[in-house]
Amino acid sequence: MSRNIRDFRELRVYDTAMDMAMEIFRVTSGFTKEEKYSLTDQIRRSSRSVCANIAEAWRKRRYRAAFVAKLSDAESEAAETQVWLEFSRKCGYLSDDRAREMNTSYEYVISCPVKMIQNADDWTLRVKK
């Protein structure tokens, strides 16, 4: 699995999470000013945090528990982003179709850390003693 991957940027999940964070940046630029310090900041922060946690997990592969913890954080931040997407839809900032598309992308993003955690031994580095 991870043997041919040299950098977190090569992970499809990172690429998808980064694309989604940038898409969220674009769509939230059209949100009302009243949302600047609430919904806009929250959804941008959580979507960016997914990417950061994946990168951190990758660098913590020497420590299984730390690797799993960071992947768990990425999963949680992706789920939080889904909540903010739902608020965005219900507030009328996103169409039902666009919100559904974005939610589907986050379902994929969530599934990847879950699978990586389930197979953590395949992803973590073997430290020689």
N, C-alpha and C positions, 0 to 999 in steps of 0.2 A: 504494500500500500504506500507507505511513506518513503520507501527506499529511493525512488527516483525524484522525489521532491526535495529541492535544496533550500527553498525559501517560501515563507508563508504566502507570498504574492502568487505563487504557483498553484495554490489551493483553489479549486473552483468555488468553494464556499466563501472564501475571502473575496474573490472577484465578484461574486453575486452580491455579497453584503456591501461591498464598496459601491457597486453600481446602484444599489437600492438607496444607500445613504446619499449619494449624489442626486438621485431622483427626488428623494424627500427634500433635499435642499432646494431643488428647482420648484417643486410644487408648493412648498411652504412660503416661498417668496411672494406668492399671491394671497396668502392668508391675511386677514385683517390686522390692523395695527394693535387692536385690543388683544390679539393672541400672541404678540411678540414675546412677552415674558412668561407665557404659560404654555400653550399647546405647541407653538413653533419651537421654542427652546427645548421643550421636553422631547419631542419626537426627533429633533436633530441630534440631541445628546444621546438618546438611546440607540439610534441607528448607527451613529459613529462609534459608540461603545462596543457594538457587535464586532466591528472590524478590529478595534484595538484589543479586545479580549482574544480574538482568534490569533492575532499576531503574538500576543503575550503567551498564549498557550503553546504556540510553536516553539518559542524560545525557552520554555520550561519543560521540554520533553525529557530532560535528564531526571526529572522528579515526577513520577507518575501522579502522585496526589495533587501537586501543583498544576500539572497539565490538565487533569480532570477538573479541578476547581475552576480554572480559567475557561475551559470549554463550557462548563455549567453556567458560568457568568455570561458567556456569549449567548447561550440558549435563552437565558432569562431576559437579557436585554432585547433579543429578537422578539420574544413574547411581549415584552413591554411595548415595543414599537408597534406590534399588532394592535394593542389596546389604543394607542394614540391614533393609529390609522382609523380605527372604528370611531373614535371621537371626531376625527376629521370628516368622516363620511356623514355621521349623524348631525354635525354642525353645518353640513352643506358645502364644505370646502373641497371634497372629493366626490366624484360620481360613484354610484354603486359599482359600475364596471371597473373603474380605475382602482377603487379600493379593493375589490375582489382580486384583481391582477396582482396588486402589491402584496396583499395578504398571502396569495399563493406563492409568491417569491419568498416570503418570510417563512412559510411552511417548509420549503426546501432548506432555507438557511438553518432553521431549527433542527431539521432531521440530520444534518451533517454532524454537528457536535454530538448529538445523541449516539449516532453510529460510531463516531471516533471514541467516545467514552466506553461504549460497549466493547470496543476492540483496542483499548488503550495500550495493551502490551505490543500490538503491532505498530503503534505510532511512537512509543517512547524509546529513548536511546538506552542502550545497554552500557552502563558505566562500569569500566574495568576497575577492579580493586587491587 
